[in-house]
């Protein structure tokens, strides 16, 4: 009477109307009339922009050459046919050393290169979660490396010739400013955030005033402040290195933003954690260092990295107090008569943008990865 | 007995030092002493340095003759004007570029942010590429790119690009026809104001009636008719007082019309493009923050998709969007200080020039800081009002 199936029916492939490239196109590009119009619009934008960009950056680009003639049209005194537009990578190629090190003496450039190698060698194991000995690594990266780099880069000891910071430039300045800024602003910002949440009225007021003032004014004003006012604040004859002044400005600025990020994390920690730590008999710093901050900082990693990215981008502003970071050096070289063509500025800026983009994009992707890894169900 | 006495004494003494109140008092006194000490030291140094450099402190210098020219002057200014007026010109320029930038960045940001949530794969990718490019490069670089990479290599005035509506684009900027208001044109402005007021009144009444009776009233079309129609009527009645001063091309330059200088143009475009990428992310987060159940519930109530967006999704998304949007507006205002790098005379640039000419470093930096703080506070205050109207009304 009854018939019972003894084996399962094999799964059938999905109908062709919902799988395969045609179905994908139908679903994602021409789903409705509006969708189709948008797709046509999108294709028009891509078809207009992409060929121009590729032509400019690769096909018409000049990769090598001795001077401006390779990047200028005949009317501009060069060898290219009139109407030619293309990137002048030859300019970037010729100035690459400057873009990286500024006017750091050529025979001494092995020193920044060595620092860069040490930095990468310490940073990479720090970033890979599986590599052991994170504590030792952190000490080497944040305590030993700065000291070693200081002597390597400035010199004047151990038989190394002295190199003034006014000769530093390019990516060297960008990276050293942001590394020191990051290393200073995180602890300083944490202290400011703790101060802002402190129960001592005077400490709290001071921290609030500092944070809100710095956050309310542009970085340029802060840099003006440190470059113009700091010399006035010190006794006559005491002068600060310009590089150091920029460092102070950038670090203070970033610390105020960091403080707000860390405060967000502190506020997200339930009160029971604080009370639990108190009831264990922990002191203030033990409570914060062992119980609260590890949880709070973990929560705000995206915010911290965003602040780092912001600061990395902000280091480009030091060119306004006439220091030459990567962007500053690139801009300085526009006026080189040997390379002045209509394409020079564009090519140099695109190169600088690409370098900045690589670093910032890398940081943001790493932060997303860390966020996923540390997301141990704490978020509410 | 004696040992117990000692013990009690020790515990009481240690508890005195561990008393949070005593500790707090001690640390705060320490902070105050250190603070006052360093402030006193700094003030002494400043006084010494100023005396040595023969600079008189105080704000009296603001009445001195400026002696430098400013390229963009929204209010009357010559090199014979005072330093104070130069700084005011800078402040107005900052406000102009910030306001223009905020409006454009909001529009681009909303379009890109909604585009990133589009079902359309291509549009979504284009918007993602835009956001990822502009979020990860410094704003100063974007400004330079527009300034030296795009606007500086435009053709000379002789070969300007002709754009629609009689406007021109060349390496000296963007030229468009300037409106010349004739006799009796005040009537148009009055009509415009009256139109807006009436539209607001109609909207209010219509809302009250809908709340009371459920009857709807076509508010949108009435408002359009009032706001556009009334000024148009006034224009006709007052005898067509509006004419246009068109830019004309001569051999070496363009004459007439209204010129937007490349400095302003590049700053404005760069700030808009850069901030738009951040606004797009905020908008995306805001719309995604409205749970799907809300949309479905609204659909279940029988609302059309447009009404769902307007009445259910957008009001809730705005609640998430407005606070971070405010900080982006503040960032844009602060980033407008980058104008100094391309020579647009904003507050930082003019105050910096004044500072260099007079040597009044303390006062100059103080003026800058206070001006930016006030701008930030005003923006936050306005946005807080908007936010309060949008915020969740809880019982």
Boltz contact constraints between the chains, C-beta under 6 A:
constraints:
  - contact:
      token1: [A, 28]
      token2: [B, 121]
      max_distance: 6.0
  - contact:
      token1: [A, 35]
      token2: [B, 120]
      max_distance: 6.0
  - contact:
      token1: [A, 38]
      token2: [B, 120]
      max_distance: 6.0
  - contact:
      token1: [A, 38]
      token2: [B, 123]
      max_distance: 6.0
  - contact:
      token1: [A, 39]
      token2: [B, 122]
      max_distance: 6.0
  - contact:
      token1: [A, 42]
      token2: [B, 122]
      max_distance: 6.0
  - contact:
      token1: [A, 42]
      token2: [B, 123]
      max_distance: 6.0
  - contact:
      token1: [A, 42]
      token2: [B, 126]
      max_distance: 6.0
  - contact:
      token1: [A, 200]
      token2: [B, 24]
      max_distance: 6.0
  - contact:
      token1: [A, 200]
      token2: [B, 28]
      max_distance: 6.0
  - contact:
      token1: [A, 202]
      token2: [B, 28]
      max_distance: 6.0
  - contact:
      token1: [A, 202]
      token2: [B, 31]
      max_distance: 6.0
  - contact:
      token1: [A, 203]
      token2: [B, 31]
      max_distance: 6.0
  - contact:
      token1: [A, 216]
      token2: [B, 373]
      max_distance: 6.0
  - contact:
      token1: [A, 216]
      token2: [B, 376]
      max_distance: 6.0
  - contact:
      token1: [A, 217]
      token2: [B, 369]
      max_distance: 6.0
  - contact:
      token1: [A, 217]
      token2: [B, 372]
      max_distance: 6.0
  - contact:
      token1: [A, 218]
      token2: [B, 334]
      max_distance: 6.0
  - contact:
      token1: [A, 218]
      token2: [B, 337]
      max_distance: 6.0
  - contact:
      token1: [A, 220]
      token2: [B, 337]
      max_distance: 6.0
  - contact:
      token1: [A, 220]
      token2: [B, 348]
      max_distance: 6.0
  - contact:
      token1: [A, 221]
      token2: [B, 368]
      max_distance: 6.0
  - contact:
      token1: [A, 221]
      token2: [B, 369]
      max_distance: 6.0
  - contact:
      token1: [A, 224]
      token2: [B, 365]
      max_distance: 6.0
  - contact:
      token1: [A, 225]
      token2: [B, 365]
      max_distance: 6.0
  - contact:
      token1: [A, 228]
      token2: [B, 361]
      max_distance: 6.0
  - contact:
      token1: [A, 229]
      token2: [B, 361]
      max_distance: 6.0
  - contact:
      token1: [A, 229]
      token2: [B, 365]
      max_distance: 6.0
  - contact:
      token1: [A, 232]
      token2: [B, 46]
      max_distance: 6.0
  - contact:
      token1: [A, 232]
      token2: [B, 49]
      max_distance: 6.0
  - contact:
      token1: [A, 233]
      token2: [B, 42]
      max_distance: 6.0
  - contact:
      token1: [A, 233]
      token2: [B, 45]
      max_distance: 6.0
  - contact:
      token1: [A, 234]
      token2: [B, 45]
      max_distance: 6.0
  - contact:
      token1: [A, 235]
      token2: [B, 45]
      max_distance: 6.0
  - contact:
      token1: [A, 313]
      token2: [B, 138]
      max_distance: 6.0
  - contact:
      token1: [A, 316]
      token2: [B, 138]
      max_distance: 6.0
  - contact:
      token1: [A, 316]
      token2: [B, 140]
      max_distance: 6.0
  - contact:
      token1: [A, 320]
      token2: [B, 340]
      max_distance: 6.0
  - contact:
      token1: [A, 320]
      token2: [B, 341]
      max_distance: 6.0
  - contact:
      token1: [A, 327]
      token2: [B, 141]
      max_distance: 6.0
  - contact:
      token1: [A, 342]
      token2: [B, 153]
      max_distance: 6.0
  - contact:
      token1: [A, 345]
      token2: [B, 148]
      max_distance: 6.0
  - contact:
      token1: [A, 345]
      token2: [B, 149]
      max_distance: 6.0
  - contact:
      token1: [A, 346]
      token2: [B, 149]
      max_distance: 6.0
  - contact:
      token1: [A, 349]
      token2: [B, 144]
      max_distance: 6.0
  - contact:
      token1: [A, 349]
      token2: [B, 145]
      max_distance: 6.0
  - contact:
      token1: [A, 349]
      token2: [B, 149]
      max_distance: 6.0
  - contact:
      token1: [A, 353]
      token2: [B, 137]
      max_distance: 6.0
  - contact:
      token1: [A, 353]
      token2: [B, 141]
      max_distance: 6.0
  - contact:
      token1: [A, 356]
      token2: [B, 137]
      max_distance: 6.0
  - contact:
      token1: [A, 356]
      token2: [B, 138]
      max_distance: 6.0
  - contact:
      token1: [A, 357]
      token2: [B, 136]
      max_distance: 6.0
  - contact:
      token1: [A, 357]
      token2: [B, 137]
      max_distance: 6.0
  - contact:
      token1: [A, 360]
      token2: [B, 136]
      max_distance: 6.0
  - contact:
      token1: [A, 361]
      token2: [B, 136]
      max_distance: 6.0
